[in-house]
Amino acid sequence: MKSLSDNWIDLAAAHGSTKWVQNFIRSHLPQLKAQHIAPDDFARSLNEELQARKLNTPAQQKNYRSNVVQALKSIDPSHPANTWCSEAIALVSPTAEEYRELNDAQRGKLADRETRYFTSDQAQSLVDQATVLLESAEWSDVGAGLAVLVGRRISEILLSSFSLKSDWSLSFSEMAKKAETSGLTIEIPTLAPAAMVLSAIERLQKGLRTENLKLNSLSPKMAKQTVNQRFSDPVAAKCVEHFSDLVPARSDRDNLYTHIFRACYATIAAHWFCPPNVPEHSFKAEIQGHFTLTQDGKKLPNYSARANYDDYTIGTPDGNRDGRLGIKLGMLPGLHIIDAFRKDIFIVDRVDENKDKIKDKVKDKVKDKIEDREQEEIQAQSTPPEEIEIAEHSANEESIMAKTLAKPKSKRPEIHADDWEELNSLMAQRGIFGSTADLFHALIEAFKLGEFEQQQQQTRTVGELTSSLNWFTDRIDKLEKTCAELKQERDQLKVTGTAIDELEQLRNENALLKQELQQTRSQLQGIQKLLGIQAHEAVIPAISTPTPTPTPAAKIAADNHTASTPATTAAQQKEPKSEIVMRRNRGETIDKIGQIVDALLSWNTSQEDSGMQLRISIPTIKGLASAMGANYQPAIQEVLKERSEELEKHHSRLLIGTRHNAGVSKKDEVLRAIARNYLGLENWSEVRY
């Protein structure tokens, strides 16, 4: 009997897929182990718990009963001292009749499902969309893209091991549902370049801290359950968001979900990469890991799960099956058939082998001729002359009869001597010798090799042209964007130019008013001199001397003239100074905001825990800018726009999505730490998000 570890109850509870199952195991299993309750009581308590949760049918109860059975099996039920454990397993497990009902229901569902078609072009669009998602800063987008491109569950993507196998395939180990295959590695093709896919997997594993999750889990199964609980639903939601218009929903489901993309992946992979001489179902079984292991470690294909993944197929636009396999083979640089089905050798290897064979044949023929000549010489030396004459005479007669009776040979085209000599010379330069047939065979193989290399060169050329075209397209998009921005600035300048014209007009009118005012004052002074009144008396007229009362309109006009002149002059003097001050203040504000962005970049890069990182946005910057006297939103927007490309790469590399900050519980503490340690603010304690 194996001794139980101190945390045996934690390991047993880890088999529970939900919180209530884990709590049930923790509360009842110790009592059962101590034999404080009988196996019947244990099974009865589980039934009551299931009924209380409205789980009445075998289909509803199956998974939870399986969790409890796995927990019981962790206590070594095969030992004679643990008969209570084996009895409890028998009572908790579904009965044979219930298993039969479940299997019949499952077979009925499979029979009712219909095959869904999507065209080869739709498959390409699906892969293109998934490839774009690999560069997203949202981890759920990356997970959805990988579900299509490698056809693995999110738990496998995060917890399994991947390494580069070839330009279009990965080595994959630690499959989610195959605990017995520990250490076994299979080759899986990728629907996008393998290096790009592997980079996305590693970025996702690092961003979601899966190594910490493994260390904190009591068992691999518990780690998988934790991953599924945390990450499966968001990835499934992204699958619906991005791919619902490209892939038809399965007949027994309302929405797409991650499991569907195992079927889509296998269908597209076979359409693109399966050798035409390999059965499609065999190729799918290999790349999806559907096999069993014999005692000596050999893999045997297992087609029992085939029906779950065969309800998608490539079709033609008119609704028929496409039927083509391996359409990408020979079309993509660096693409090879996966090792499990790669039986033929590369063409260059065949040519090299043929060279060796030809040389061996030539050597054998030369050796045979030498031996024949030596044998003839020996016979000639040992044979009397009269026998030689008789033998020659009979040989001549036989040859004449043979020529008479022989059927006429088919006439073959003659080879000109010059051509034959040139062929011999060319083949000799390549180290190839032999008969005419041998040389022609080598020539054909060389032609095949040249044709293959030409196809490879054409493929590379197409790839280079595609890259160049993409570069030009991106460049044109950027230029069009720049052109649109310049047009917008031009329109703004037009509006500003109109305001400048109006200001110039007002200045001209003001100058005219000044001139009229000066003329009026001159006329007034002349009248005053004529009347003998001094200038200061005109301002303060004598009480005894009556003065003419101006009309209201004239008085208002005069007041306007005299008041507008000093006000306008003061505004003209103040305006340049205020503009300089505003420009200087704005420049200082932008510099401070730039310092804040740099501090946030450094902080995020230094943090291993994603819960301590922040997405660099307006609210994040404002929290620090307020303490630095730089809380001016237009300036913040300007800095974010100027550095948008840099920030997008930063967020994408660290998987900091648009809603990341909502999940950070210690935003204020993070900002204060940045203010104190990276910006050196004395008032760091006042910082708030």
TAVENUR-V27638 format. One record per residue. N is the residue number from 1. RES is the residue in three letters. SS is DSSP state (@ for helix, = for strand, . for the rest). OMEGA is omega in whole degrees, -180 to 180 (none if undefined). BURIAL is + if it has 24 or more other C-alpha atoms within 12 Angstrom, else -. Layout:
N|RES|SS|OMEGA|BURIAL  N|RES|SS|OMEGA|BURIAL
This chain:
1|MET|.|-179|-  2|LYS|.|-179|-  3|SER|.|-180|-  4|LEU|.|178|-  5|SER|.|-178|-  6|ASP|.|-178|-  7|ASN|.|-176|-  8|TRP|@|-179|+  9|ILE|@|177|+  10|ASP|@|179|+  11|LEU|@|178|+  12|ALA|@|-179|+  13|ALA|@|-180|+  14|ALA|.|178|+  15|HIS|.|179|+  16|GLY|.|-178|+  17|SER|.|178|+  18|THR|.|-177|-  19|LYS|@|-176|-  20|TRP|@|176|-  21|VAL|@|178|+  22|GLN|@|179|+  23|ASN|@|178|-  24|PHE|@|180|+  25|ILE|@|-178|+  26|ARG|@|-175|+  27|SER|@|-173|-  28|HIS|@|-176|+  29|LEU|@|176|+  30|PRO|@|178|+  31|GLN|@|178|-  32|LEU|@|-179|+  33|LYS|@|178|+  34|ALA|.|179|-  35|GLN|.|172|-  36|HIS|.|174|-  37|ILE|.|-179|-  38|ALA|.|177|+  39|PRO|@|178|+  40|ASP|@|180|-  41|ASP|@|179|-  42|PHE|@|-180|+  43|ALA|@|179|+  44|ARG|@|179|-  45|SER|@|178|+  46|LEU|@|178|+  47|ASN|@|180|+  48|GLU|@|179|-  49|GLU|@|179|-  50|LEU|@|180|+  51|GLN|@|-180|-  52|ALA|@|-179|-  53|ARG|.|177|-  54|LYS|.|177|-  55|LEU|.|-168|-  56|ASN|.|-175|-  57|THR|.|177|-  58|PRO|@|180|+  59|ALA|@|179|-  60|GLN|@|-175|-  61|GLN|@|-168|+  62|LYS|@|-174|+  63|ASN|@|-178|+  64|TYR|@|176|+  65|ARG|@|179|+  66|SER|@|177|+  67|ASN|@|-178|+  68|VAL|@|178|+  69|VAL|@|179|+  70|GLN|@|177|+  71|ALA|@|178|+  72|LEU|@|-179|+  73|LYS|@|179|+  74|SER|.|-178|+  75|ILE|.|176|+  76|ASP|.|-178|+  77|PRO|.|-178|+  78|SER|.|-178|-  79|HIS|.|-179|-  80|PRO|@|-179|-  81|ALA|@|-176|-  82|ASN|@|179|+  83|THR|@|178|-  84|TRP|@|-178|+  85|CYS|@|180|+  86|SER|@|177|+  87|GLU|@|180|+  88|ALA|@|179|+  89|ILE|@|-180|+  90|ALA|@|-178|+  91|LEU|@|-176|+  92|VAL|@|-177|+  93|SER|.|174|+  94|PRO|.|179|+  95|THR|.|179|-  96|ALA|@|179|-  97|GLU|@|179|-  98|GLU|@|177|-  99|TYR|@|180|-  100|ARG|@|179|-  101|GLU|@|180|-  102|LEU|@|-180|-  103|ASN|@|178|-  104|ASP|@|179|-  105|ALA|@|179|-  106|GLN|@|178|-  107|ARG|@|178|-  108|GLY|@|178|-  109|LYS|@|180|-  110|LEU|@|-180|-  111|ALA|@|-178|-  112|ASP|@|-177|-  113|ARG|.|-179|-  114|GLU|.|177|-  115|THR|.|179|+  116|ARG|=|-177|+  117|TYR|=|162|+  118|PHE|=|-171|+  119|THR|=|178|+  120|SER|@|177|+  121|ASP|@|177|-  122|GLN|@|177|+  123|ALA|@|179|+  124|GLN|@|178|+  125|SER|@|178|-  126|LEU|@|-180|+  127|VAL|@|179|+  128|ASP|@|179|-  129|GLN|@|180|+  130|ALA|@|180|+  131|THR|@|178|+  132|VAL|@|-178|+  133|LEU|@|-179|+  134|LEU|.|-178|+  135|GLU|.|-177|+  136|SER|.|175|+  137|ALA|.|179|+  138|GLU|.|-177|+  139|TRP|@|-180|+  140|SER|@|174|+  141|ASP|@|180|+  142|VAL|@|179|+  143|GLY|@|178|+  144|ALA|@|178|+  145|GLY|@|-180|+  146|LEU|@|178|+  147|ALA|@|179|+  148|VAL|@|-169|+  149|LEU|@|178|+  150|VAL|@|174|+  151|GLY|.|-179|+  152|ARG|.|175|+  153|ARG|.|180|+  154|ILE|@|178|+  155|SER|@|178|+  156|GLU|@|-180|+  157|ILE|@|-175|+  158|LEU|@|-172|+  159|LEU|@|-177|+  160|SER|.|180|+  161|SER|=|178|+  162|PHE|=|174|+  163|SER|=|-177|+  164|LEU|=|178|+  165|LYS|=|177|+  166|SER|=|-179|+  167|ASP|.|-176|+  168|TRP|.|177|+  169|SER|=|178|+  170|LEU|=|169|+  171|SER|=|-171|+  172|PHE|=|179|+  173|SER|=|-179|+  174|GLU|.|180|+  175|MET|.|-170|+  176|ALA|.|-174|+  177|LYS|.|-177|-  178|LYS|.|178|-  179|ALA|@|-177|-  180|GLU|@|-178|-  181|THR|@|179|+  182|SER|.|-179|-  183|GLY|.|180|-  184|LEU|.|-179|+  185|THR|=|175|+  186|ILE|=|178|+  187|GLU|=|179|+  188|ILE|=|177|+  189|PRO|=|177|+  190|THR|.|-178|+  191|LEU|.|172|+  192|ALA|.|179|+  193|PRO|.|-171|+  194|ALA|@|-179|+  195|ALA|@|178|+  196|MET|@|180|+  197|VAL|@|180|+  198|LEU|@|178|+  199|SER|@|179|+  200|ALA|@|178|+  201|ILE|@|-179|+  202|GLU|@|179|+  203|ARG|@|179|+  204|LEU|@|179|+  205|GLN|@|-180|+  206|LYS|@|-178|+  207|GLY|@|-179|+  208|LEU|.|173|+  209|ARG|.|-177|+  210|THR|@|178|+  211|GLU|@|177|-  212|ASN|@|-180|-  213|LEU|@|178|+  214|LYS|@|-178|+  215|LEU|@|-177|-  216|ASN|@|-180|-  217|SER|.|-178|-  218|LEU|.|-179|+  219|SER|.|176|+  220|PRO|@|180|+  221|LYS|@|179|+  222|MET|@|178|+  223|ALA|@|179|+  224|LYS|@|179|+  225|GLN|@|179|+  226|THR|@|179|+  227|VAL|@|-179|+  228|ASN|@|-179|+  229|GLN|@|-176|-  230|ARG|@|-164|-  231|PHE|@|-174|+  232|SER|@|-176|+  233|ASP|@|178|-  234|PRO|@|179|+  235|VAL|@|178|+  236|ALA|@|179|+  237|ALA|@|179|-  238|LYS|@|176|+  239|CYS|@|178|+  240|VAL|@|-177|+  241|GLU|@|-171|-  242|HIS|@|-169|+  243|PHE|@|-174|+  244|SER|.|179|+  245|ASP|.|-178|-  246|LEU|.|-176|+  247|VAL|.|177|+  248|PRO|.|179|+  249|ALA|.|179|+  250|ARG|.|-171|+  251|SER|.|-179|-  252|ASP|.|179|-  253|ARG|.|177|-  254|ASP|.|-176|-  255|ASN|.|172|-  256|LEU|.|173|+  257|TYR|.|-169|+  258|THR|.|-176|+  259|HIS|.|-180|+  260|ILE|@|-174|+  261|PHE|@|168|+  262|ARG|@|178|+  263|ALA|@|179|+  264|CYS|@|180|+  265|TYR|@|-178|+  266|ALA|@|-180|+  267|THR|@|-180|+  268|ILE|@|-180|+  269|ALA|@|178|+  270|ALA|@|179|+  271|HIS|@|-176|+  272|TRP|@|-165|+  273|PHE|@|-176|+  274|CYS|.|176|+  275|PRO|.|-177|+  276|PRO|.|-179|-  277|ASN|.|179|-  278|VAL|.|177|+  279|PRO|.|-176|-  280|GLU|@|-177|+  281|HIS|@|177|+  282|SER|@|179|+  283|PHE|@|179|+  284|LYS|@|-179|+  285|ALA|@|-179|+  286|GLU|@|-174|+  287|ILE|@|177|+  288|GLN|.|178|+  289|GLY|.|179|+  290|HIS|.|179|+  291|PHE|=|173|+  292|THR|=|-179|+  293|LEU|=|174|-  294|THR|.|-179|-  295|GLN|.|179|-  296|ASP|.|174|-  297|GLY|.|179|-  298|LYS|.|179|-  299|LYS|=|175|-  300|LEU|=|-179|-  301|PRO|=|179|-  302|ASN|.|-176|-  303|TYR|.|-177|-  304|SER|.|-179|-  305|ALA|.|-174|-  306|ARG|@|-176|+  307|ALA|@|-179|+  308|ASN|@|-173|+  309|TYR|.|-178|+  310|ASP|.|-178|+  311|ASP|.|171|+  312|TYR|=|178|+  313|THR|=|177|+  314|ILE|=|-179|+  315|GLY|=|176|+  316|THR|.|180|-  317|PRO|.|-179|-  318|ASP|.|173|-  319|GLY|.|177|-  320|ASN|.|176|-  321|ARG|=|177|-  322|ASP|.|174|-  323|GLY|.|-178|-  324|ARG|.|177|+  325|LEU|.|173|+  326|GLY|.|-175|+  327|ILE|.|180|-  328|LYS|.|-179|+  329|LEU|.|-178|+  330|GLY|.|-178|+  331|MET|.|-177|-  332|LEU|.|179|+  333|PRO|.|177|-  334|GLY|.|-179|-  335|LEU|.|177|+  336|HIS|.|172|+  337|ILE|.|-179|+  338|ILE|.|-171|+  339|ASP|@|-176|+  340|ALA|@|-178|+  341|PHE|@|-176|+  342|ARG|.|-177|-  343|LYS|.|-177|-  344|ASP|.|179|-  345|ILE|.|-180|-  346|PHE|.|-172|-  347|ILE|@|180|-  348|VAL|@|178|-  349|ASP|@|180|-  350|ARG|@|179|-  351|VAL|@|179|+  352|ASP|@|179|-  353|GLU|@|-180|-  354|ASN|@|177|+  355|LYS|@|-180|+  356|ASP|@|-180|-  357|LYS|@|-179|-  358|ILE|@|179|+  359|LYS|@|180|+  360|ASP|@|180|-  361|LYS|@|-179|-  362|VAL|@|179|-  363|LYS|@|-179|-  364|ASP|@|-179|-  365|LYS|@|179|-  366|VAL|@|180|-  367|LYS|@|-180|-  368|ASP|@|-180|-  369|LYS|@|179|-  370|ILE|@|-180|-  371|GLU|@|179|-  372|ASP|@|180|-  373|ARG|@|179|-  374|GLU|@|-180|-  375|GLN|@|179|-  376|GLU|@|180|-  377|GLU|@|179|-  378|ILE|@|180|-  379|GLN|@|-179|-  380|ALA|@|-180|-  381|GLN|@|-175|-  382|SER|@|-176|-  383|THR|.|177|-  384|PRO|.|-177|-  385|PRO|@|-178|-  386|GLU|@|178|-  387|GLU|@|179|-  388|ILE|@|180|-  389|GLU|@|179|-  390|ILE|@|-179|-  391|ALA|@|-180|-  392|GLU|@|180|-  393|HIS|@|179|-  394|SER|@|179|-  395|ALA|@|179|-  396|ASN|@|178|-  397|GLU|@|179|-  398|GLU|@|-179|-  399|SER|@|178|-  400|ILE|@|179|-  401|MET|@|-180|-  402|ALA|@|179|-  403|LYS|@|-179|-  404|THR|@|-176|-  405|LEU|@|-174|-  406|ALA|.|177|-  407|LYS|.|179|-  408|PRO|.|-179|-  409|LYS|.|177|-  410|SER|.|-176|-  411|LYS|.|178|-  412|ARG|.|179|-  413|PRO|.|180|-  414|GLU|.|177|-  415|ILE|.|179|-  416|HIS|.|-176|-  417|ALA|@|-179|-  418|ASP|@|179|-  419|ASP|@|-179|-  420|TRP|@|179|-  421|GLU|@|180|-  422|GLU|@|178|-  423|LEU|@|178|+  424|ASN|@|-178|+  425|SER|@|-180|-  426|LEU|@|-180|-  427|MET|@|178|+  428|ALA|@|177|-  429|GLN|@|178|-  430|ARG|.|179|-  431|GLY|.|-177|-  432|ILE|.|180|+  433|PHE|.|175|+  434|GLY|.|-179|+  435|SER|.|179|-  436|THR|@|-180|-  437|ALA|@|-180|-  438|ASP|@|-179|+  439|LEU|@|179|+  440|PHE|@|178|+  441|HIS|@|178|+  442|ALA|@|179|+  443|LEU|@|179|+  444|ILE|@|179|-  445|GLU|@|178|+  446|ALA|@|178|+  447|PHE|@|178|-  448|LYS|@|180|-  449|LEU|@|179|-  450|GLY|@|179|-  451|GLU|@|179|-  452|PHE|@|179|-  453|GLU|@|177|-  454|GLN|@|177|-  455|GLN|@|178|-  456|GLN|@|179|-  457|GLN|@|178|-  458|GLN|@|178|-  459|THR|@|178|-  460|ARG|@|-180|-  461|THR|@|178|-  462|VAL|@|178|-  463|GLY|@|179|-  464|GLU|@|178|-  465|LEU|@|178|-  466|THR|@|179|-  467|SER|@|179|-  468|SER|@|179|-  469|LEU|@|177|-  470|ASN|@|180|-  471|TRP|@|179|-  472|PHE|@|179|-  473|THR|@|178|-  474|ASP|@|-180|-  475|ARG|@|179|-  476|ILE|@|179|-  477|ASP|@|180|-  478|LYS|@|179|-  479|LEU|@|177|-  480|GLU|@|177|-  481|LYS|@|178|-  482|THR|@|179|-  483|CYS|@|179|-  484|ALA|@|178|-  485|GLU|@|179|-  486|LEU|@|177|-  487|LYS|@|179|-  488|GLN|@|178|-  489|GLU|@|179|-  490|ARG|@|179|-  491|ASP|@|178|-  492|GLN|@|179|-  493|LEU|@|177|-  494|LYS|@|178|-  495|VAL|@|179|-  496|THR|@|179|-  497|GLY|@|177|-  498|THR|@|178|-  499|ALA|@|179|-  500|ILE|@|178|-  501|ASP|@|179|-  502|GLU|@|179|-  503|LEU|@|179|-  504|GLU|@|178|-  505|GLN|@|178|-  506|LEU|@|178|-  507|ARG|@|178|-  508|ASN|@|178|-  509|GLU|@|179|-  510|ASN|@|179|+  511|ALA|@|177|-  512|LEU|@|179|-  513|LEU|@|177|-  514|LYS|@|-180|+  515|GLN|@|178|-  516|GLU|@|179|-  517|LEU|@|179|-  518|GLN|@|178|-  519|GLN|@|180|-  520|THR|@|179|-  521|ARG|@|179|-  522|SER|@|178|-  523|GLN|@|-180|-  524|LEU|@|178|-  525|GLN|@|179|-  526|GLY|@|179|-  527|ILE|@|-180|-  528|GLN|@|178|-  529|LYS|@|-180|-  530|LEU|@|-179|-  531|LEU|@|180|-  532|GLY|.|-179|-  533|ILE|.|178|-  534|GLN|.|-176|-  535|ALA|@|-178|-  536|HIS|@|177|-  537|GLU|@|178|-  538|ALA|@|179|-  539|VAL|@|178|-  540|ILE|.|-175|-  541|PRO|.|179|-  542|ALA|.|-176|-  543|ILE|.|-175|-  544|SER|.|-177|-  545|THR|.|179|-  546|PRO|.|178|-  547|THR|.|180|-  548|PRO|.|180|-  549|THR|.|180|-  550|PRO|.|178|-  551|THR|.|179|-  552|PRO|@|-178|-  553|ALA|@|180|-  554|ALA|@|180|-  555|LYS|@|180|-  556|ILE|@|-180|-  557|ALA|@|180|-  558|ALA|@|179|-  559|ASP|@|-180|-  560|ASN|@|-179|-  561|HIS|@|-176|+  562|THR|@|-177|-  563|ALA|@|-174|-  564|SER|@|-175|-  565|THR|@|179|+  566|PRO|@|-179|-  567|ALA|@|-180|-  568|THR|@|-180|-  569|THR|@|-180|-  570|ALA|@|-180|-  571|ALA|@|180|-  572|GLN|@|180|-  573|GLN|@|-177|-  574|LYS|@|-172|-  575|GLU|@|-180|-  576|PRO|@|-179|-  577|LYS|@|-178|-  578|SER|@|178|-  579|GLU|@|180|-  580|ILE|@|-180|-  581|VAL|@|-180|-  582|MET|@|179|-  583|ARG|@|180|-  584|ARG|@|179|-  585|ASN|@|180|-  586|ARG|@|178|+  587|GLY|@|178|-  588|GLU|@|179|-  589|THR|@|180|+  590|ILE|@|178|+  591|ASP|@|180|-  592|LYS|@|179|+  593|ILE|@|176|+  594|GLY|@|176|+  595|GLN|@|179|+  596|ILE|@|180|+  597|VAL|@|179|+  598|ASP|@|180|+  599|ALA|@|179|+  600|LEU|@|177|+  601|LEU|@|-180|+  602|SER|@|-180|-  603|TRP|@|-178|+  604|ASN|@|-178|+  605|THR|@|-176|-  606|SER|@|-176|-  607|GLN|.|176|-  608|GLU|.|-179|-  609|ASP|.|-179|+  610|SER|@|178|+  611|GLY|@|178|+  612|MET|@|178|+  613|GLN|.|180|+  614|LEU|.|173|+  615|ARG|.|-177|+  616|ILE|.|-176|+  617|SER|.|-179|+  618|ILE|@|179|+  619|PRO|@|-180|+  620|THR|@|-179|+  621|ILE|@|-179|+  622|LYS|@|-180|+  623|GLY|@|179|+  624|LEU|@|-177|+  625|ALA|@|180|+  626|SER|@|-180|+  627|ALA|@|-179|+  628|MET|@|-179|+  629|GLY|.|-178|-  630|ALA|.|-176|+  631|ASN|.|-180|+  632|TYR|.|-169|+  633|GLN|@|178|+  634|PRO|@|178|-  635|ALA|@|177|+  636|ILE|@|179|+  637|GLN|@|179|+  638|GLU|@|180|-  639|VAL|@|180|+  640|LEU|@|179|+  641|LYS|@|-179|-  642|GLU|@|-175|-  643|ARG|.|-174|-  644|SER|@|-178|-  645|GLU|@|179|-  646|GLU|@|-178|-  647|LEU|@|179|+  648|GLU|@|177|+  649|LYS|@|180|-  650|HIS|@|-180|+  651|HIS|@|-180|+  652|SER|@|-178|+  653|ARG|@|-177|+  654|LEU|@|-179|+  655|LEU|.|177|+  656|ILE|.|-175|+  657|GLY|.|-176|+  658|THR|.|180|-  659|ARG|.|-177|-  660|HIS|@|-174|+  661|ASN|@|179|+  662|ALA|@|-180|-  663|GLY|@|178|-  664|VAL|.|-175|-  665|SER|.|-175|-  666|LYS|.|-177|-  667|LYS|@|-179|+  668|ASP|@|-180|+  669|GLU|@|179|+  670|VAL|@|-179|+  671|LEU|@|179|+  672|ARG|@|178|+  673|ALA|@|178|+  674|ILE|@|-180|+  675|ALA|@|-177|+  676|ARG|@|-170|-  677|ASN|@|-176|-  678|TYR|.|-180|+  679|LEU|.|177|+  680|GLY|.|-179|-  681|LEU|.|178|+  682|GLU|.|-179|-  683|ASN|.|-176|-  684|TRP|@|-178|+  685|SER|@|-179|-  686|GLU|@|-175|-  687|VAL|.|177|+  688|ARG|.|177|+  689|TYR|.|none|+
